[in-house]
């Protein structure tokens, strides 16, 4: 399998310095050679350019959303890089960076495929809009924008309108949802599995349910967006928004293995590693282990 490794060194979506060093740290940990060991040909496409914006100018582009213009610019370029990789029959692996980049990845994948599903593995829903967000942090908005909800400039990124239908979205591991997100989940009848669901019915059953829905809807392409804070905060000190009572490593590995073995996953984000918050590279080493594991099942 050909893999296009695309780095996106951005922290603007989280407004917390450090996530922008994630791609650099993973490369220092030899991510390219780790992926190559699984018999993949890896093309390191470098990093998407991110303009340097001083903190005092973060509201220059919108009154409530922080760093809006550079986030839009980065995601537009990322979308085209993802689309171009797919055109070249190469799997786009996007390493962040904060989760605002999920919008660019989804936008690129949805332009290439007639219809996609998105599996969003995250402690958070990331389905706020500029009207519901309590923080103005855009990393909490990409999934809403991909659904066609929220601010027009985000909705119409790279291609106008909705990128993924609400019925084709699956959120796994959510346990820290804002009120506005809960209302959107209910309104659009989104499929959400909390960590409480993971504990009660197990990852095996959850993945069976997800897969049956994908098959039922005739989905041929899945974009997998993986935020490391889906894991319990004890495992991932090096992330910007850690949440307790998350999934453990065994559960996460089961999900990743299951999804890759369906052969439906055609693109992936891996986000929110913050080396500045890490403890002795604990989180970075786990990230490398998870990526090695995941791509060991991609054929």
N, C-alpha and C positions, 0 to 999 in steps of 0.2 A: 504494500500500500504506500502511495506517495502522501506525505504529510507536509502541509505548509504551516510552519510555525510563525505566528504573527504576534509580536509583542505590542502591548498598548500601555505605556508607562504614564498612567493618569491617576490622579487622586481627586480631581475637581468634583467628581460626583459624590464622593463621601465627605469632602471638605476636611479630610484628615491626612496630613502628610505621611507618606510611607508606602502606600499601596503602589505609588509610581515606581518604587524600587523592586516590585515583584518580578517583572521579566528579567531584570539584571541578575537577581538572586538565583532564579531558576537556571539561567544560563551558566552562572558560576558553579551550580550544582550539576552541570553537564547534562542538562535536559536533552540536548540533541543526541548525544551518544547513548543515553538511556533509552530513548525511543528507537534508535537505530538497532539496538540489541534485539529488539522484537521483530527483526527482519523488515523494517520499514525504511524507505528512503525519505530522509528528512531534508526539507529545504527551509533553511532559516531565512525568512523574509525580512528580518530586522524589526525595528520598531516603527509604529505609526508616529508621525511627527505630532508633538503636543506643544502648543505655544506656551511660553512662560507668562503667566498672568499674575501680577502681584495680588496679595490677599485683599488689599484695600480696594481693588477694582472688581471684586467678585460679583457685585450687584450692578455693575455697569451695563449689563446686557438684559437684565430683567429685574423687576422690583422684589420678587420673592425667590426666584430660582437662581442658585449660585452658579457662576461660571457658564452660563447658558451657551454663549457663542462658541467658545473653544470645545465644549462637549459636543455640540452639533457638528462642528468641523471635523473633530476626531472620528466621530461615529460615521459620518458620511464617507470619509476616506477608508475606514475599516470595512464598511459595507461593500465598497468596491473591491477591496482586497479579498474579502471572503467570496464575493461573486466571481472574481477572476480566478481564484484558486479552484472553485468548483468547475468553472469552464475548462480548466486545465486538468480535470480529473484528479485533483489533489484534495485531500481532507484538510479543511481549515481548523487548526488548533490555535485558539486565541487565548493568550495568557495575559492577565491583567496584573495591576490595574484594578480599579473599582468596578462595581457591577453596572455602572451606567453604560459600559461597552456592550452589554447584552443587546441593546437596541440596534447597534450597528451590525452585529453578527446576524441577528434575526433578519434584518432588512436585506442583507446580502444573500442569505440563504433563501429567503422567500421570493426574491427576484429570479433565482435560478430554478426553483421548483414550483410547480403549479400550486401545490398545497403542502404545507408543512405542519407538523405538530411541534410543540415546544415542551420539553420536560425541564422544569425549573427546580433545582435542588438547592434549598436555601432555608435559613432560619426565618427569613423575611419574605413577604409576598412581592415586594417591589412593584406594587400596582397602585401606588398613590398617583395623583395628578398634582399639578401646581395648585389646585384649589383644595385638595385634601391633605397635602403633605404638612406635617407639623414642623419640619426642619428646613424645607427648601432644598434638600440634598437630592440631586437628580438620580443618584444610584438607587433611590427608592421609587423611581418612576418608569424604568424602561419597559417593563412588561405591560403596563397600562398603555403606553404609547404604541407598542407593537400591536395591541388589540384595537387601536384606533381611538383611544380615550385620552383626554388631556389637552396639552398645548399643541396647537396646529403645527408649529415648526418641528416638533418631535414626531408627531404622527406622520408627517409627510417627508420624513427623512429618507433620502435616496430614491424613494418611490412613493407616490401619493397613497394615503389611506392605510387601512388595516393590513397588517402583515401576517397575522395568524388569528384564526377564528377562536373565540372564547372556548368553544367545545373541544378544541384541539390543544388546550393548555392543561398541563398537569404540574401541580406544585407539590413537592415532597419535602418534608422536614420542617414545615413552617411552625413557629411557636412564638413569634413576636410580631403580631399584626396590629396595625393602627386601626382606629375606628372606621376611617374612610375606606380602608382596604377591605375590612370585614363587610361593609355595605356593598362594595363592588363585587365581592365574591358571591354574596347572596343574590344581587341583582342579575348577574350574568351566569349564575349557576356554575361557577368554576369548580373543577375537580381539585380539591386540596386535601392532602394527607398530612396531618400534623405529626409531631413526634409522639404524641399520645396515641395516635392511630398506629404508628410503627410499633409501639410497645404492646398495644392491645391485640392487633390482628397480624402483626409481623410483616417484615419486608417481602417475604415470599408471596403472601396473599396480595399485598399491594401491587407488586409487579405483575402478578397474574391479571389483576383488574385493569391496570394500565395497558398491558399488552392486548387484552381482549378488546378494549376500546379502540386501540390503534388498528387492529385487524378489522374490526367491525366497520370502521370509517374508511378503510382502504388507504391508510396513510403509508406512503412509500419513503418519506424522508422526515427524520426527527432532528431538531436542533437541541442539543443537550447543553444546558447552562448550569455550571456547577460552582457554587459559592462555598468556600471552605468553612464558613460559619454554620453550615448544616450540621457539622460535628459539634459535640459537646465542647464547651469552652476549655475544659481541662486538656483536650487534645491539641487545641489550636490557639495558643496564647498570641501568636503573631497574626492577628486579624483585627480590623478596626471596630467591628460591632459584634463581639463574642456574646453568645447567649448560653446560659446553663441548660442542662437537661436536654441536650441534643442527641443525635445518633452517635453510635460508637463506630469504630473503624471497621469492624466485621460487617455491620449492617450496610455501611456505605459501600464497601467493596462488593457486597452481594448485588446491590443496585447497579453499580457500574458494570459488573460482569454480565449481569442479566441483559442490560440494555445493549451492550456491545454485541452480545451473541444473537440478538434479534437481527442484526445487520441493517437496521433502519437508521441508526445514528450516522448522519452525513457531515455534521459540523459540531464544534464544541467550544464553549468558553470555560476557562478555569481561572477564577478571580478571587480577589480580596486578600491575597497574601501581603502582609505588611511587615517587612523585615525589621523596621525600626521598633516594633513592639515585640518581636520574637524573643524567645529565651534560648540562647545557645543553638539557634537554627533548628529547634525542635519542630516548628511548623513547616519550615522549608524542606526539611528532610522527609516529613510525612507527605508533603505535596509531591515530591519526586517519587516516593513509593506509590502513591495513588495513581499518578500518571503512568508509571511503568506498568502497574497492574492493569489499568484500563486499556492501554494500547497493546497489551499482550493478548487481548481478545478481539482486536480489530484485525480482520483479514482482508 
